[in-house]
Amino acid sequence: MHCIVLLVIAFTVACTPSAEVAERGRNEEGPNPELSAIDSLMWRQPDSALAVLQQFAASPKADSLDEYNGHYCQLLISEFLDARAHYINGAGYYERDSVVEACKEYLKALEVMEGRFEEKDLVKHKAQFLNYIYNRLGDLFEDQLLAEPAITCYNQALFYCRREPTSIYGIPVLLYRLGIQYNIIGQIDSAAFYYDDALANMPDFDNLHYRDLMVNKTLFDYYNLNYNSDSLIEGLKQLVELSADDEEKTTRLLTLGNILFEEKQYDSSRVYLETVFEQQEDITSKIMAAEYLCNIYQIEGDSIKAQKYASFLVGYTMSEIEKKIVASKVNEMFKDYLAQKQEKKSEIEREKSVKKVKSIIIPTAVVFALGILVFAKLKNRKLLKKHQEEAKRALEEAGRQHEQELIQQREEAL
């Protein structure tokens, strides 16, 4: 369990930034300012953006748009508005810790995109958008310690990111996220593969993602490959020094403090963890620091300070029962979505099979029917010819008989 908590701590600082999904092949004049404003508003207030867009589309201004802006307007109206609204609403719910509602919105965004477009059409900005959705879902499941659905979502995100990268760090970040999840479920070989692959795909080494990767890989080596603890602690201290800002620094200190706790170096651990608790604004980091500080002071027999952190935790820590209920709900929702998606895929395949069979059977039946018709006609012609020949022979025979009768009559007359 400590390994899982530390992996979550190490990964807390990493976050894929939101990005504009619509691909804009700008013309010389650029996009219409009002459409750009609506597009921007949609990421903050999708309902308001919809109302403004509807007003714009019904106004004379919409009739005077050039070809580029006309397409841009139609894109906002028909192609992404619904899906993007669900995506943005999902992000809003998640920021308010409404995990189940966020999951519903993300899945609805997927349903709109995957139901509206065929796989071959999910390219460029559509592929990027699906990458963002699956990324968000992966983060959601990871936070609920649901590794298997997280792996499914991160794999899907990686698929679309390979098709249309969102940034130069998109692929390596997803690779090491997969490494974390495989590590959590105990598939060590797979975890090692993804960590190494992430490192191989990292375009440079002076960035937040590289430092996150190195923290996770170092922790992996420590827990699974008997990595020397002194080397681990020294490496983490170096990463603290390389931090780009105070937020990253306190996150690194949280990881370092927890490793020192694992090594029973409580005095050093307490120094780092108290710094995190006092300076870190992220509530999750504060909760983790408080949990370890409470344990340290309980071990040291300082009940007053232990109670201080215990009192803090009472206001923020969700009960295990509540956590399990939320995790169960979002897990079932995702399973239902995958089942429905598979059913739709199977239905499409059945329809394709029926069409293929029809495309074979119908022409074959037509050819067969024509063959019968031709055969019948040919047979009729043969019968007709046979009848004509028989009639001709009968006439010739009758003629000969008549001629013989005439000859016989002449002879009798003589």
C-alpha positions in Angstrom: 0.0 0.0 0.0 2.9 2.4 0.8 4.2 1.8 -2.7 0.9 2.8 -4.3 0.7 5.9 -2.1 4.2 7.0 -3.1 3.5 6.4 -6.8 0.4 8.6 -6.4 2.5 11.3 -4.6 5.2 11.2 -7.2 2.7 11.6 -10.0 0.6 14.4 -8.4 2.6 17.2 -10.0 2.2 15.8 -13.5 -0.7 17.2 -15.5 -1.4 17.4 -19.2 -2.5 20.9 -19.9 -5.8 21.6 -21.6 -5.5 22.6 -25.2 -7.7 24.0 -27.9 -9.2 21.1 -29.8 -10.4 22.7 -32.9 -7.9 22.7 -35.7 -7.7 26.1 -37.3 -6.2 26.4 -40.8 -6.1 30.2 -40.6 -6.6 32.2 -43.7 -4.8 35.6 -44.2 -7.4 37.6 -42.2 -7.6 34.9 -39.5 -10.8 33.6 -37.8 -13.8 35.8 -37.2 -13.2 37.5 -33.8 -16.7 36.8 -32.6 -16.4 33.1 -33.4 -13.0 33.0 -31.7 -14.6 34.5 -28.6 -17.4 32.0 -28.7 -14.9 29.2 -29.1 -12.9 30.5 -26.1 -16.1 30.9 -24.0 -17.1 27.4 -24.7 -14.1 26.1 -22.6 -15.3 28.1 -19.6 -19.1 28.4 -20.0 -20.4 26.0 -22.6 -24.1 26.7 -22.0 -23.5 30.5 -22.5 -21.4 29.8 -25.5 -24.2 27.8 -27.1 -26.7 30.6 -26.6 -24.3 33.2 -28.1 -23.5 30.9 -31.0 -27.2 30.3 -31.7 -27.7 34.1 -31.8 -24.7 34.6 -34.1 -25.8 31.9 -36.5 -29.3 33.5 -36.8 -27.8 37.0 -37.4 -27.0 38.6 -40.8 -23.3 38.4 -39.8 -23.4 34.7 -40.4 -24.5 35.1 -44.0 -21.5 37.3 -44.8 -18.9 34.9 -43.6 -16.2 33.8 -46.0 -15.6 30.1 -46.8 -13.1 29.6 -44.0 -15.2 31.2 -41.3 -18.3 29.6 -42.6 -16.7 26.2 -42.0 -15.4 27.3 -38.7 -19.0 28.3 -37.6 -20.4 25.0 -38.8 -17.6 23.2 -36.9 -18.7 24.9 -33.7 -22.4 24.3 -34.3 -22.4 20.7 -35.5 -19.1 18.9 -34.9 -17.9 19.6 -31.4 -20.3 21.7 -29.4 -22.1 18.9 -27.8 -19.0 16.7 -27.1 -16.9 19.6 -25.9 -19.6 20.8 -23.6 -19.8 17.4 -21.9 -16.0 17.3 -21.7 -15.8 20.8 -20.1 -18.6 20.0 -17.8 -16.8 16.8 -16.8 -13.7 18.8 -16.0 -15.8 21.2 -13.9 -17.4 18.4 -11.9 -14.1 16.8 -11.3 -12.6 20.0 -9.9 -15.5 20.1 -7.4 -14.8 16.4 -6.5 -18.0 15.2 -8.1 -16.3 12.1 -9.5 -19.4 10.2 -10.6 -20.9 13.2 -12.4 -17.5 13.9 -14.1 -17.3 10.3 -15.3 -20.8 10.5 -16.8 -19.9 13.7 -18.7 -16.6 12.3 -20.0 -18.3 9.1 -21.2 -21.1 11.1 -22.8 -18.4 13.1 -24.7 -16.9 9.8 -25.9 -20.3 8.5 -26.9 -21.0 11.6 -29.0 -17.6 11.4 -30.8 -17.4 7.7 -31.3 -21.0 7.4 -32.2 -20.9 10.3 -34.7 -17.7 9.5 -36.6 -16.3 6.3 -38.1 -12.8 5.3 -36.9 -11.2 6.3 -40.1 -12.5 9.9 -39.6 -11.1 10.2 -36.1 -7.9 12.0 -37.2 -6.3 15.4 -36.6 -8.3 17.6 -34.1 -10.8 14.8 -33.5 -7.9 12.4 -32.6 -6.5 15.0 -30.3 -9.8 15.6 -28.6 -10.3 11.9 -28.0 -6.8 11.8 -26.5 -7.8 14.5 -24.0 -11.0 12.7 -23.1 -9.3 9.3 -22.5 -6.5 11.1 -20.6 -9.1 12.7 -18.3 -10.8 9.4 -17.7 -7.5 7.7 -17.1 -6.6 10.3 -14.4 -10.1 9.8 -12.9 -9.7 6.1 -12.6 -6.1 6.4 -11.4 -7.2 8.7 -8.6 -9.8 6.1 -7.5 -7.0 3.4 -7.6 -8.7 1.6 -10.4 -5.7 0.5 -12.4 -7.3 -1.7 -15.0 -9.8 0.9 -16.4 -7.0 3.5 -16.1 -4.8 1.3 -18.3 -7.6 0.9 -20.9 -8.0 4.6 -21.1 -4.4 5.5 -21.2 -3.9 2.9 -24.0 -6.7 4.6 -26.0 -5.2 8.0 -25.3 -1.8 6.7 -26.5 -3.4 5.3 -29.7 -4.9 8.7 -30.6 -1.8 10.6 -29.5 0.3 8.5 -31.8 -2.2 9.3 -34.6 -2.1 13.0 -33.8 0.4 14.1 -31.1 -0.9 16.9 -28.8 2.6 17.9 -27.8 6.2 16.6 -28.0 5.7 15.2 -24.5 2.3 13.5 -25.1 3.6 10.0 -25.9 6.3 9.7 -23.2 3.9 11.0 -20.5 1.3 8.4 -21.4 3.9 5.7 -21.5 5.1 6.4 -18.0 1.5 6.7 -16.8 1.0 3.2 -18.1 4.2 2.1 -16.3 2.7 3.4 -13.0 -0.5 1.5 -13.5 1.2 -1.8 -14.4 3.5 -1.3 -11.4 0.4 -0.9 -9.1 -1.2 -4.2 -10.3 2.1 -6.0 -9.9 3.0 -6.6 -13.6 6.6 -5.6 -13.1 7.9 -6.6 -16.5 5.3 -4.5 -18.2 6.0 -1.6 -15.8 9.7 -1.7 -16.6 9.0 -1.8 -20.3 6.8 1.3 -20.3 9.2 3.2 -18.0 12.1 2.5 -20.4 10.0 3.2 -23.4 8.9 6.6 -21.9 12.5 7.4 -21.3 13.5 6.5 -24.8 10.7 8.7 -26.2 11.5 11.7 -24.0 12.6 14.5 -26.5 14.7 16.4 -23.9 15.7 16.1 -20.2 15.1 19.6 -18.9 11.4 19.5 -18.3 8.9 18.6 -15.6 7.8 15.4 -17.4 11.3 14.0 -17.4 11.7 14.8 -13.7 8.4 13.1 -12.9 9.4 10.0 -14.9 12.8 9.8 -13.1 11.0 10.0 -9.7 8.7 7.2 -10.6 11.4 5.1 -12.2 13.6 5.5 -9.2 10.8 4.5 -6.8 10.2 1.5 -9.1 13.8 0.4 -8.9 13.8 0.9 -5.1 10.8 -1.3 -4.5 11.3 -3.9 -7.1 15.0 -4.1 -7.9 16.5 -3.6 -4.4 17.8 -0.2 -5.4 20.1 1.3 -2.7 18.1 3.6 -0.4 21.0 6.0 0.0 21.3 6.4 -3.8 17.5 6.8 -4.0 17.5 9.6 -1.3 20.4 11.4 -3.0 18.7 11.2 -6.4 15.5 12.6 -5.0 17.4 15.5 -3.3 18.9 16.3 -6.7 15.5 16.4 -8.2 14.3 18.8 -5.5 17.2 21.1 -6.5 16.1 20.9 -10.1 12.5 21.9 -9.4 11.2 24.7 -11.6 9.0 26.3 -8.9 7.8 26.0 -5.4 4.8 23.8 -6.2 7.1 21.2 -7.9 9.6 21.5 -5.1 7.1 20.8 -2.3 5.8 17.8 -4.4 9.4 16.4 -4.5 9.8 17.1 -0.8 6.6 15.1 -0.1 8.1 12.1 -2.0 11.4 12.5 -0.2 9.7 12.8 3.2 7.7 9.6 2.7 10.8 7.6 1.5 12.6 8.8 4.7 9.6 7.6 6.7 9.8 4.2 5.0 13.5 4.2 6.0 12.5 5.1 9.6 14.5 8.3 9.4 11.7 10.2 11.2 13.5 13.4 12.1 14.5 14.1 8.5 11.2 13.0 7.3 9.3 15.3 9.6 11.3 18.3 8.4 10.3 17.8 4.8 6.7 16.8 5.5 6.1 19.8 7.7 7.4 22.0 4.9 4.9 20.4 2.5 2.0 20.8 5.0 2.7 24.4 5.6 3.6 25.5 2.0 1.7 23.2 -0.4 -1.7 24.5 -1.5 -2.8 21.3 -3.1 -5.1 19.6 -0.6 -4.2 16.1 -1.6 -0.6 16.7 -0.9 -1.5 18.3 2.5 -3.6 15.3 3.4 -0.8 12.9 2.6 1.7 14.9 4.5 -0.6 15.2 7.5 -1.2 11.4 7.5 2.5 10.7 7.7 3.1 13.4 10.3 0.4 12.1 12.5 2.0 8.6 12.3 5.5 10.1 13.1 4.3 11.9 16.2 2.3 8.9 17.4 5.5 6.8 17.0 7.4 9.5 19.0 4.7 9.7 21.6 3.8 13.3 21.1 0.0 13.0 21.3 -0.7 16.7 21.2 1.0 17.2 17.8 -0.4 13.9 16.5 -3.9 15.2 17.4 -3.3 18.4 15.5 -2.8 16.5 12.2 -5.6 14.0 13.1 -8.0 16.9 13.6 -7.0 18.3 10.2 -7.6 15.0 8.5 -11.1 14.6 9.9 -12.3 17.5 7.8 -10.9 16.2 4.5 -10.5 12.4 4.6 -13.3 10.5 2.9 -14.3 7.3 4.6 -13.1 4.0 3.1 -16.7 3.0 2.5 -17.5 6.3 0.6 -14.3 5.8 -1.5 -15.3 2.3 -2.4 -18.8 3.3 -3.4 -17.5 6.1 -5.7 -14.9 3.8 -7.2 -17.5 1.0 -7.7 -19.9 3.4 -9.5 -17.4 4.9 -11.9 -16.0 1.4 -12.6 -19.4 0.0 -13.4 -20.2 3.1 -15.6 -17.1 2.5 -17.6 -17.8 -1.3 -18.0 -21.3 -0.4 -19.2 -20.0 2.0 -21.7 -17.5 -0.5 -23.0 -20.2 -3.2 -23.2 -22.5 -0.8 -25.2 -19.6 0.2 -27.4 -18.9 -3.4 -28.2 -22.6 -4.1 -28.8 -22.7 -1.2 -31.3 -19.5 -2.5 -32.9 -21.0 -6.0 -33.2 -24.2 -4.6 -34.7 -22.2 -2.6 -37.3 -20.2 -5.7 -38.1 -23.5 -7.7 -38.5 -24.9 -5.1 -40.8 -21.7 -5.2 -42.8 -21.8 -9.0 -43.0 -25.5 -8.9 -44.2 -24.6 -6.3 -46.8 -21.6 -8.4 -47.9 -23.8 -11.5 -48.2 -26.4 -9.6 -50.1 -23.8 -8.2 -52.4 -22.8 -11.8 -53.2 -26.1 -13.6 -53.1 -28.2 -11.0 -55.1 -25.9 -10.8 -58.1 -25.4 -14.6 -58.0 -29.2 -15.1 -57.9 -29.6 -12.7 -60.8 -27.0 -14.5 -62.8 -28.6 -17.8 -62.0 -32.0 -16.5 -62.9 -30.7 -15.2 -66.2 -29.0 -18.5 -66.8 -32.3 -20.3 -66.3 -34.0 -17.9 -68.6 -31.4 -18.2 -71.3 -31.4 -22.0 -70.9 -35.2 -22.0 -71.2 -35.1 -19.9 -74.3 -32.4 -22.1 -75.8 -34.4 -25.2 -74.9 -37.5 -23.6 -76.4 -35.6 -22.8 -79.6 -34.4 -26.4 -79.9 -37.9 -27.7 -79.3 -39.3 -25.3 -81.9 -36.6 -26.3 -84.4 -37.4 -30.0 -83.7 -41.1 -29.4 -84.2 -40.4 -27.5 -87.4 -38.3 -30.3 -88.7 -40.9 -32.9 -87.8 -43.6 -30.9 -89.5 -41.4 -30.5 -92.5 -40.8 -34.3 -92.7 -44.6 -34.9 -92.2 -45.3 -32.6 -95.1 -42.7 -34.2 -97.3 -44.1 -37.6 -96.4 -47.6 -36.5 -97.1 -46.4 -35.1 -100.4 -44.8 -38.4 -101.4 -47.8 -40.3 -100.5 -50.0 -38.0 -102.5 -47.7 -38.3 -105.5 -47.8 -42.1 -105.3 -51.5 -42.1 -105.1 -51.7 -40.0 -108.3 -49.3 -42.3 -110.1 -51.4 -45.3 -109.0 -54.6 -43.7 -110.2 -53.0 -43.0 -113.6 -51.9 -46.6 -113.9 -55.3 -47.9 -113.0 -56.9 -45.6 -115.6 -54.7 -47.0 -118.4 
